[in-house]
Amino acid sequence: FGVIGTDDSAPKRLTVRFDRALVEADAVGGLPQGTAISLNPPVDGTWKLTSPDQLVFEPKVGFAPDQAYQVVLSAMGTRWGTVSGTPKLYTIETPAFSVVKASVGVRHREYTDIDLHFSGPVEAQDASKVQLSVRGRAVRADAQQTNSVDRLRFRIKTKDLGEGTYDVQVKADGVRSAVVASKTARGSARVEVDTSIRALE
């Protein structure tokens, strides 16, 4: 049993790997008939075989922060039939919802995208609760879409910074978890931006 993700964040996926291929290659992509696997407390998402010997759970949104989950595998459908016995139990614990770090997402000659990473899925509508500043001066930053549910992205135009190296502070104030709205994150992170480095055109 394992998780896909980083130690300071909630898992992005759960994995169960077996010591042999359970199904033929053409059966990969679904959940074999007879399989009994559950998460407690329940999480909206999908279990499926991603290879003949690996079962993966992908949540629809994500896992709640500061929560213990138990995975119970009591039966597994295979090419030989359903295999069952003593249930296998696995436990994971997610961290509290918080700011993890800031990083440069994209460097373009006309702009820099700054990513603010959280320990779990974040409410995208709360981008307005994040402020970026350089040397104590607020910098205009426009929120951008990102494919990652656990981060917010902000775009700073190069003309608003000028050429040089800048220490950008990113501060979040009451940004909500996308899974449990009552859980919020307050904190800040810093990232260095060098606009003198040749960037994407």
C-alpha positions as CSV (number, residue, x, y, z in Angstrom):
1,F,0.0,0.0,0.0
2,G,1.2,3.5,-0.8
3,V,0.3,7.1,-1.5
4,I,1.2,9.4,-4.4
5,G,2.0,12.9,-3.1
6,T,4.5,14.6,-0.8
7,D,5.0,14.2,2.9
8,D,3.7,17.7,3.7
9,S,0.4,17.4,1.7
10,A,-2.6,15.2,1.5
11,P,-2.3,12.3,-1.0
12,K,-3.2,12.9,-4.6
13,R,-3.9,9.2,-5.1
14,L,-3.8,5.9,-3.1
15,T,-2.2,2.8,-4.5
16,V,-2.4,-0.9,-3.7
17,R,0.3,-3.0,-5.4
18,F,0.1,-6.8,-5.6
19,D,2.9,-9.3,-6.0
20,R,1.6,-10.7,-9.3
21,A,-0.7,-9.7,-12.2
22,L,-4.3,-10.2,-11.2
23,V,-5.9,-9.7,-14.5
24,E,-5.1,-9.8,-18.2
25,A,-3.7,-6.6,-19.7
26,D,-7.0,-5.9,-21.6
27,A,-8.9,-5.8,-18.3
28,V,-6.9,-2.8,-17.0
29,G,-8.8,0.4,-16.5
30,G,-11.7,-0.8,-14.4
31,L,-12.5,-2.4,-11.1
32,P,-12.7,-6.2,-11.3
33,Q,-16.0,-7.8,-10.5
34,G,-16.0,-9.1,-6.9
35,T,-13.6,-6.5,-5.6
36,A,-14.6,-5.1,-2.2
37,I,-12.5,-2.1,-1.1
38,S,-13.6,0.9,0.9
39,L,-12.4,4.1,2.5
40,N,-13.6,5.2,6.0
41,P,-14.7,8.0,6.2
42,P,-15.9,7.8,2.6
43,V,-14.3,9.9,-0.1
44,D,-15.9,10.6,-3.5
45,G,-13.6,9.1,-6.1
46,T,-12.8,6.0,-8.2
47,W,-10.9,2.8,-7.7
48,K,-9.4,1.2,-10.8
49,L,-6.6,-1.0,-12.0
50,T,-3.9,1.1,-13.7
51,S,-1.9,-2.0,-14.5
52,P,-2.4,-5.8,-14.0
53,D,-0.8,-5.6,-10.6
54,Q,-1.8,-2.2,-9.3
55,L,-5.0,-0.7,-8.0
56,V,-5.3,3.1,-7.7
57,F,-7.8,5.4,-6.0
58,E,-8.2,8.9,-7.4
59,P,-10.4,11.3,-5.4
60,K,-12.8,13.5,-7.3
61,V,-11.7,16.5,-5.3
62,G,-9.4,15.4,-2.6
63,F,-9.0,14.2,1.0
64,A,-10.1,16.3,4.0
65,P,-7.4,18.0,6.0
66,D,-6.4,16.8,9.4
67,Q,-8.2,13.5,9.0
68,A,-7.4,9.8,9.6
69,Y,-8.6,7.5,6.9
70,Q,-8.8,3.7,6.9
71,V,-8.6,1.7,3.7
72,V,-10.2,-1.8,3.9
73,L,-9.6,-4.4,1.2
74,S,-11.7,-7.5,1.9
75,A,-12.0,-9.2,-1.5
76,M,-10.2,-8.8,-4.9
77,G,-11.5,-9.9,-8.2
78,T,-8.9,-11.7,-10.3
79,R,-8.6,-13.8,-13.5
80,W,-8.9,-16.9,-11.2
81,G,-12.0,-15.6,-9.5
82,T,-12.7,-13.6,-6.4
83,V,-10.0,-13.9,-3.7
84,S,-11.0,-13.1,-0.1
85,G,-9.9,-13.7,3.4
86,T,-8.8,-11.6,6.4
87,P,-9.4,-8.0,5.4
88,K,-6.3,-5.9,4.8
89,L,-6.3,-2.6,6.7
90,Y,-4.3,0.5,5.9
91,T,-4.4,3.8,7.6
92,I,-3.4,7.3,6.4
93,E,-3.5,10.6,8.1
94,T,-3.7,14.0,6.3
95,P,-2.0,17.1,7.6
96,A,-3.8,20.3,8.7
97,F,-4.7,22.7,5.9
98,S,-1.9,25.1,5.5
99,V,0.4,27.0,3.1
100,V,3.3,24.8,2.1
101,K,5.5,26.9,-0.2
102,A,5.6,29.3,-3.2
103,S,7.4,28.5,-6.4
104,V,7.8,29.9,-9.9
105,G,5.4,28.2,-12.2
106,V,6.2,29.8,-15.6
107,R,8.8,32.4,-16.6
108,H,7.9,34.3,-19.7
109,R,9.6,37.5,-21.0
110,E,6.4,39.4,-20.4
111,Y,5.3,37.8,-17.1
112,T,6.1,35.4,-14.2
113,D,3.6,33.0,-12.8
114,I,3.9,32.3,-9.1
115,D,2.3,29.2,-7.6
116,L,1.2,29.1,-3.9
117,H,1.1,25.5,-2.8
118,F,-1.3,24.2,-0.1
119,S,-1.4,21.0,1.9
120,G,-4.6,19.9,0.2
121,P,-7.2,21.0,-2.4
122,V,-7.8,24.8,-2.2
123,E,-10.9,26.8,-3.0
124,A,-10.0,28.6,-6.2
125,Q,-12.5,31.4,-5.6
126,D,-10.3,32.5,-2.6
127,A,-7.5,33.7,-4.8
128,S,-8.6,37.2,-3.8
129,K,-7.4,36.5,-0.2
130,V,-3.8,36.2,-1.4
131,Q,-1.5,39.2,-1.7
132,L,1.9,39.4,-3.3
133,S,4.5,42.0,-2.4
134,V,8.1,42.9,-3.1
135,R,10.1,44.8,-0.4
136,G,6.9,45.6,1.4
137,R,5.2,47.0,-1.6
138,A,2.0,45.3,-3.0
139,V,2.4,44.0,-6.5
140,R,-0.5,43.5,-8.9
141,A,-1.0,39.8,-9.6
142,D,-3.8,38.3,-11.6
143,A,-5.1,34.9,-10.7
144,Q,-4.7,32.2,-13.3
145,Q,-6.2,28.8,-13.9
146,T,-4.1,25.8,-13.0
147,N,-4.6,22.0,-13.3
148,S,-3.4,21.4,-9.8
149,V,-6.2,21.4,-7.1
150,D,-3.7,22.1,-4.3
151,R,-2.3,25.4,-5.6
152,L,-3.3,28.9,-6.7
153,R,-1.4,30.7,-9.5
154,F,-0.8,34.4,-9.9
155,R,0.7,36.3,-12.8
156,I,3.0,39.3,-12.3
157,K,3.9,41.3,-15.4
158,T,7.6,41.9,-16.0
159,K,7.0,45.6,-16.5
160,D,5.5,45.9,-13.0
161,L,8.8,44.5,-11.5
162,G,11.6,45.6,-13.8
163,E,14.8,43.7,-14.5
164,G,16.6,42.1,-11.6
165,T,16.3,39.6,-8.8
166,Y,13.3,40.0,-6.5
167,D,12.2,38.3,-3.3
168,V,8.4,37.9,-3.7
169,Q,6.4,37.4,-0.6
170,V,3.1,35.6,-1.0
171,K,0.6,35.9,1.9
172,A,-2.6,34.0,2.3
173,D,-5.3,35.2,4.8
174,G,-8.2,32.8,5.4
175,V,-8.0,30.8,2.2
176,R,-10.5,27.9,2.4
177,S,-10.0,24.2,1.9
178,A,-12.0,23.0,-1.2
179,V,-13.0,19.9,0.8
180,V,-13.9,21.3,4.2
181,A,-14.8,25.0,3.9
182,S,-14.4,25.6,7.6
183,K,-10.7,24.7,7.4
184,T,-8.7,27.8,6.4
185,A,-5.0,28.6,5.8
186,R,-3.2,31.7,7.0
187,G,0.5,32.1,6.3
188,S,3.1,33.3,3.9
189,A,5.9,32.0,1.7
190,R,8.7,33.5,-0.3
191,V,10.1,32.8,-3.7
192,E,13.0,34.4,-5.7
193,V,12.2,35.7,-9.2
194,D,15.1,36.7,-11.5
195,T,13.6,38.7,-14.5
196,S,17.1,39.0,-16.0
197,I,17.2,35.3,-16.9
198,R,16.2,34.5,-20.4
199,A,12.6,33.3,-20.3
200,L,10.1,31.7,-22.7
201,E,9.1,33.9,-25.6
